[in-house]
Amino acid sequence: MRNFVPPQETDSGATPTAGGAERRSRYAKVPSEYAVHLLIEGGHREEVRFQKLEEFTQWYQTAIKPKAESNEFVGVPMKTAQGEMMVVRPSKINGIRVEPLYTTSVDRY
């Protein structure tokens, strides 16, 4: 049986190894999805969910960032069963907040 080594205060879920490199704890939390909150001009707020942070980053870099000053509509990927769609003008987005969501196996059932 291995001895338990508590994490250091300076590391966030990482455990130092002998070579100085950090190793992720097998008990580290991993988000099950990400809620992206679009703060739109006029006080409107919309929430869109992405399974991976890379999906959001790719969408943001290809659809929003290059057209930041544009008034043309850009599609927002909605992952709903009802076939819901949303389009937004990139110039009207005042802010974006990305929130990791954690669900346990108990919450899924």
C-alpha positions as CSV (number, residue, x, y, z in Angstrom):
1,M,0.0,0.0,0.0
2,R,1.3,3.4,-0.9
3,N,1.7,6.2,1.6
4,F,-0.6,9.1,1.3
5,V,1.2,12.4,0.4
6,P,-1.0,15.4,1.0
7,P,-0.9,18.1,-1.8
8,Q,1.2,21.2,-1.1
9,E,-0.5,24.5,-0.6
10,T,1.1,26.0,-3.7
11,D,-0.1,23.3,-6.1
12,S,-3.7,23.0,-7.3
13,G,-4.3,19.3,-7.5
14,A,-0.8,18.5,-8.7
15,T,1.7,16.3,-6.8
16,P,5.4,16.9,-7.3
17,T,7.5,14.0,-8.5
18,A,11.2,13.2,-7.8
19,G,12.4,14.9,-11.0
20,G,10.7,18.2,-10.1
21,A,7.9,17.8,-12.8
22,E,4.4,17.9,-11.5
23,R,2.0,15.0,-11.9
24,R,-1.8,15.5,-11.8
25,S,-3.6,13.9,-8.9
26,R,-5.9,11.1,-9.9
27,Y,-8.4,12.7,-7.7
28,A,-8.4,16.1,-9.5
29,K,-11.8,17.4,-10.5
30,V,-12.5,17.4,-14.3
31,P,-15.4,19.5,-15.5
32,S,-18.1,17.5,-17.3
33,E,-19.0,20.5,-19.4
34,Y,-18.6,24.2,-19.7
35,A,-21.4,26.8,-19.5
36,V,-20.6,29.9,-21.6
37,H,-22.5,33.0,-20.6
38,L,-22.8,35.6,-23.4
39,L,-23.4,39.1,-22.0
40,I,-25.1,40.9,-24.8
41,E,-25.7,44.6,-25.3
42,G,-28.9,45.8,-23.7
43,G,-28.5,43.6,-20.6
44,H,-29.4,40.3,-22.3
45,R,-27.7,37.1,-21.1
46,E,-27.6,33.8,-22.9
47,E,-26.1,30.5,-21.8
48,V,-24.6,28.0,-24.2
49,R,-23.0,24.7,-23.1
50,F,-19.9,23.1,-24.6
51,Q,-18.6,19.6,-23.7
52,K,-15.0,20.6,-24.0
53,L,-13.1,23.9,-23.6
54,E,-11.4,23.3,-26.9
55,E,-14.8,23.3,-28.7
56,F,-15.6,26.7,-27.2
57,T,-12.1,28.0,-28.1
58,Q,-12.4,26.9,-31.7
59,W,-15.8,28.4,-32.1
60,Y,-14.7,31.7,-30.5
61,Q,-11.5,32.0,-32.6
62,T,-13.3,31.2,-35.9
63,A,-16.7,32.8,-35.5
64,I,-16.4,35.7,-33.0
65,K,-12.9,37.0,-32.8
66,P,-12.3,37.7,-36.5
67,K,-15.7,39.4,-36.8
68,A,-15.6,41.3,-33.5
69,E,-16.6,44.6,-35.1
70,S,-19.1,43.1,-37.6
71,N,-22.9,43.5,-37.4
72,E,-23.4,40.4,-39.5
73,F,-25.1,37.5,-37.7
74,V,-23.0,34.6,-36.5
75,G,-24.4,31.2,-35.5
76,V,-24.1,30.0,-31.9
77,P,-23.9,26.3,-31.5
78,M,-26.9,25.2,-29.4
79,K,-26.8,21.5,-28.3
80,T,-30.5,21.0,-27.7
81,A,-32.8,18.2,-28.8
82,Q,-35.5,20.6,-29.9
83,G,-33.4,21.9,-32.9
84,E,-33.1,25.3,-31.3
85,M,-30.9,27.9,-33.0
86,M,-29.4,31.2,-32.0
87,V,-27.6,33.9,-34.0
88,V,-25.8,36.9,-32.5
89,R,-24.0,40.0,-33.8
90,P,-20.4,39.7,-32.6
91,S,-20.2,43.5,-32.2
92,K,-23.0,43.4,-29.6
93,I,-21.3,40.9,-27.3
94,N,-20.0,42.9,-24.3
95,G,-18.5,40.0,-22.4
96,I,-18.1,36.2,-22.2
97,R,-17.9,34.2,-19.0
98,V,-16.8,30.5,-19.1
99,E,-17.9,28.5,-16.1
100,P,-16.7,24.9,-15.6
101,L,-19.6,22.6,-14.5
102,Y,-18.8,19.6,-12.3
103,T,-21.3,16.7,-12.0
104,T,-20.7,13.6,-10.0
105,S,-21.8,10.2,-11.0
106,V,-24.6,10.5,-8.5
107,D,-26.0,13.6,-10.2
108,R,-26.2,11.9,-13.6
109,Y,-28.7,9.3,-12.4
